[in-house]
């Protein structure tokens, strides 16, 4: 795929460059509670503006249903982007249409414009090719060149991710290029060994394909979070009222058998921090992971498990982590996640955090972002890449 460096070498002064960013940040009202994704794309936008491009930024935020919803406006994001760039950023309350066209035509050399939320238009996510193409055509008409720096969206066949790249000269932004390089070279190409993967989060069903693909590539697979209880149930253990996907028990048994056959260590928690209810003020108690009381649910891996996981991380040379070990939003149930994250910071290995809740946990728990080799901006995209899937946004950038 062509890169931003190649575009800058061609020259961008006076050219309108449409940048697909991933500005899908969490909001509390109009207050941004985590600006990590804005900071991640800022270098690409800054490089284009400094080179004299007329930068037009588009993104989604949240999941509006194809019509404007004020709660999902990108106005606060545009304001924060301006602060990070230390440069005024204009904002238009349309994505396509008369006002958007006027605003795009008014952008000067080195200026930045942010369009309103892409998902206020039903064509952005439509499964109807004609509707999606019509929206993409209107969006592409605002610019001369397209740069995709929204790695968190490259696994979606959306108008701004896939179709626009078919209509304009298309380039990968700094972030997308780095994500592909890290995931390709360090995790799926020739990872340095021992190669350890830690998977957490709530559901096994969300991770089936990545487990299946990774079992043939890793030396050790560590399972925590809510998904661990389905694996424990597959071994015949009592998991109380913990999150359990009964329809995945047999699949988990299959993974356990396959790991043994391949010589892969599949490590499950040996203890669990349990509560009588899913509540921040619930009373935490530790039990063996194989004997969780019937009236309690597991909300975090226990201290012995966290120590075992940390030891495995310390002995690795490559580590990928996706999914928290527990309900890290509740302080009493954040210890497992923090222990694993701190072990990655302390490790000498090449460490990759797989975006999503894992990246959010790093910031919420106050860990240094530069303590990790790479923090991905795309949880779903990074998992699908590791599954070996073709990602529509990357495929569009790789076209001749």
C-alpha positions, -999 to 999 in steps of 0.1 A, spaced: 0 0 0 11 36 -6 21 55 24 18 91 37 55 95 31 50 89 -6 21 113 -7 42 140 10 70 134 -15 46 140 -43 36 173 -28 3 182 -12 3 220 -11 -31 233 -22 -45 198 -25 -77 188 -6 -69 156 15 -97 137 30 -84 119 62 -105 91 75 -97 92 112 -110 71 141 -122 98 165 -146 74 183 -138 86 218 -158 81 250 -178 111 261 -195 122 293 -219 147 279 -196 169 258 -165 160 279 -140 136 263 -129 111 290 -102 95 269 -85 113 240 -61 85 231 -76 80 196 -74 118 188 -37 118 199 -30 88 178 -42 104 145 -29 139 152 6 133 138 -8 124 103 -31 154 103 -2 177 115 22 164 89 -3 171 61 -12 205 74 25 215 78 31 204 42 4 228 30 -25 204 24 -61 214 28 -70 188 54 -106 175 57 -111 150 85 -140 126 87 -149 100 114 -177 82 131 -186 85 168 -208 61 186 -236 42 169 -263 67 156 -288 51 133 -282 71 101 -297 103 114 -283 132 134 -281 127 171 -266 157 191 -251 134 217 -228 119 191 -217 152 175 -180 155 167 -179 192 178 -161 184 211 -136 162 192 -128 190 167 -122 213 196 -98 189 213 -80 182 180 -74 219 176 -58 220 211 -35 191 203 -25 205 170 -21 240 185 -38 252 154 -74 263 148 -97 235 135 -129 244 117 -161 223 121 -191 219 99 -224 204 110 -227 183 79 -208 154 63 -220 159 28 -243 185 13 -243 222 5 -227 234 38 -201 207 38 -192 215 2 -189 252 10 -167 245 41 -145 222 21 -140 247 -6 -131 274 20 -103 254 35 -70 271 29 -35 257 26 -24 242 60 -59 245 74 -80 216 90 -117 210 88 -136 183 107 -169 171 91 -198 160 113 -203 124 123 -203 100 93 -229 78 108 -255 106 108 -258 94 71 -273 60 65 -251 55 35 -220 52 56 -228 18 71 -254 6 45 -252 -30 33 -268 -18 0 -239 -12 -23 -257 15 -43 -266 35 -12 -232 32 2 -216 41 -31 -237 72 -35 -227 85 -1 -190 77 -8 -192 95 -41 -205 127 -24 -178 124 2 -150 119 -23 -162 149 -42 -150 171 -13 -113 161 -19 -86 152 -43 -67 126 -23 -77 101 4 -57 91 35 -69 63 58 -56 66 93 -85 49 110 -72 15 119 -100 9 143 -124 9 114 -105 -10 86 -124 -42 93 -156 -25 83 -169 -23 47 -182 12 52 -184 40 26 -156 61 41 -133 31 47 -138 10 16 -157 28 -12 -139 62 -10 -106 45 -13 -118 31 -47 -127 66 -59 -96 87 -50 -59 81 -49 -55 63 -16 -27 62 10 -22 48 44 -17 73 72 11 70 98 -10 51 123 -25 25 98 10 19 84 24 13 119 -4 -10 130 0 -31 99 38 -32 104 35 -42 141 8 -68 136 23 -82 105 60 -83 114 60 -89 151 28 -110 157 19 -129 126 52 -129 106 82 -142 126 75 -133 162 104 -137 186 98 -166 210 86 -175 235 54 -159 221 27 -154 247 -9 -142 241 -32 -131 269 -69 -129 261 -96 -116 284 -129 -98 282 -163 -112 288 -172 -137 261 -154 -167 245 -177 -162 215 -160 -129 207 -126 -146 205 -133 -180 189 -116 -173 156 -85 -156 171 -80 -185 195 -84 -210 167 -58 -192 145 -33 -185 173 -32 -220 187 -9 -229 158 14 -199 163 19 -192 200 39 -209 228 15 -200 256 -21 -188 256 -33 -172 289 -71 -169 294 -86 -145 319 -117 -123 322 -152 -135 320 -144 -159 292 -122 -179 315 -152 -193 333 -165 -211 302 -131 -228 299 -132 -237 336 -167 -251 332 -154 -271 302 -130 -287 326 -159 -297 348 -155 -271 375 -182 -252 394 -182 -215 384 -211 -203 406 -231 -175 389 -201 -164 369 -206 -154 332 -210 -186 313 -216 -194 277 -230 -229 279 -232 -232 241 -194 -227 239 -184 -253 265 -178 -280 239 -158 -256 217 -136 -248 247 -130 -285 254 -119 -287 218 -94 -258 223 -81 -275 255 -75 -307 236 -59 -290 206 -35 -270 228 -24 -302 245 -18 -319 211 2 -289 198 23 -285 229 8 -251 236 4 -240 272 -32 -230 277 -32 -214 311 -64 -207 330 -69 -189 364 -62 -210 395 -81 -186 417 -108 -161 413 -121 -129 430 -158 -133 435 -188 -112 445 -225 -119 453 -235 -92 427 -222 -73 398 -216 -41 418 -187 -18 426 -195 -20 464 -199 -58 465 -177 -77 490 -148 -94 471 -138 -128 483 -111 -151 468 -116 -188 461 -100 -215 441 -110 -210 405 -121 -247 405 -146 -242 433 -164 -209 431 -194 -207 455 -228 -212 439 -240 -178 451 -210 -159 438 -197 -147 404 -161 -143 394 -152 -107 386 -114 -109 384 -86 -134 383 -71 -140 418 -37 -130 431 -21 -165 424 -33 -164 388 -21 -128 383 14 -139 396 14 -169 373 4 -147 343 31 -121 353 58 -148 354 48 -161 320 50 -125 306 84 -120 322 98 -150 304 84 -141 270 100 -123 241 68 -113 223 35 -106 241 0 -97 227 -27 -87 252 -64 -82 244 -91 -80 270 -91 -72 307 -87 -98 333 -117 -86 353 -141 -57 358 -113 -31 359 -138 -3 362 -144 -14 398 -113 -8 419 -118 -40 439 -117 -61 407 -90 -42 388 -60 -59 404 -57 -87 379 -58 -64 349 -33 -40 365 -9 -68 374 -9 -81 339 -5 -46 324 23 -38 348 40 -71 339 40 -60 303 55 -26 312 83 -44 332 89 -70 305 119 -70 281 96 -85 254 80 -68 225 46 -60 240 14 -51 221 -18 -40 237 -47 -50 214 -68 -18 217 -104 -16 229 -109 -22 267 -73 -31 271 -61 3 259 -88 19 280 -76 0 311 -40 11 305 -50 47 307 -76 43 334 -52 25 357 -25 52 352 1 31 335 27 48 312 17 44 275 53 45 265 59 14 287 44 -7 259 60 -14 225 27 -6 208 -9 1 219 -33 -6 190 -62 17 184 -84 -10 170 -95 -38 193 -118 -55 167 -95 -47 138 -64 -61 156 -82 -93 165 -95 -98 129 -60 -92 116 -47 -119 139 -75 -142 128 -61 -139 93 -91 -122 78 -90 -98 49 -98 -64 62 -118 -43 37 -101 -10 45 -66 -25 41 -76 -44 9 -88 -11 -6 -55 6 2 -36 -23 -14 -53 -21 -47 -31 -11 -77 
